[in-house]
């Protein structure tokens, strides 16, 4: 189940990227900003993930700067969902 969640998250991140970034392979080691995700797209993505997976982000994790890279974001969300699967 974790692999399915990670794949879904990667797809949601790719949707939030600017169109030119979506054409390229998603680099899990890059920052959200480097992938073309701005703060508005980040919050829209967080809301969608919370709704889709029935989870709630901790308040301190609601800023794009809270995540070192995309993999950190995926690991965080996977951790939130792991107790429910």
N, C-alpha and C positions, 0 to 999 in steps of 0.2 A: 504494500500500500504506500510506503514511503516513496518509492520510485514514481508512482503515479502522481503524488502530490508534488514532487520536485519537477516533473515534466510539466504539470499544469502551471506551476509558478514560473518556470522558464518561459512558457508561452505568454503568460500575462505580462512579464517583464518585456518580452519582445514586442508586444502590442503597444506598450508605453513608450518605446524608443521612437526616435524620429524615423521617418521612412527610409532614409539612407542607411541607418544603423540596422534596420530590420532585414535588409538585404544581405547583410554580413552575418557570419556565425556569431552567436552570443558568446562573449568571452566572460566567463564567470569570475575572473580575477580583476575585471575592471570595475570602476565605480559606476554607480547609477548615472551620474552626470556624464561620464565619458561615453556611456551607452546611449545618451540622448534623452534620458529621463529627467525632467525638471521637477520642481517641488509640487506643482499642481498635478502633473501626471502621476507622481509618486503617491500623493494622497488619494487620488482616484483609484489607483491600483490597490492601496491598502484597504480602502472601503470595499472594493470588489472582493478581495481575498477574505476579509472578515465575513462578508455576507455569504460567499460561496462555501467557506469552510467552517462557519459557526465559531469563529475564534475572535478574540479581542487583543489587539496589540497593547502592550504596556505604554503608558503615556510617554515615557522617555524614549520610546522607539518610534514615535510618530514623526520624526524628522529624518529627512534623507541622509543627513550627516551622521546619523547614529550607526550607519552601516559602512564598514570599510570597503566592501565590494559586493558584487551580486551574490557570490557564494555565501557570504555572511548573512545576507537577507534570506536566502533560501534555507540556510541552516536554522535561522531564527524561526521562520514560519513552520518548518518541518518539526521543530521542537514543540511549538504550540499545538500542532495537530496530532502529534504522536500519542498523546494521552487519550484521544478520542477514537482512534482506529481500532 
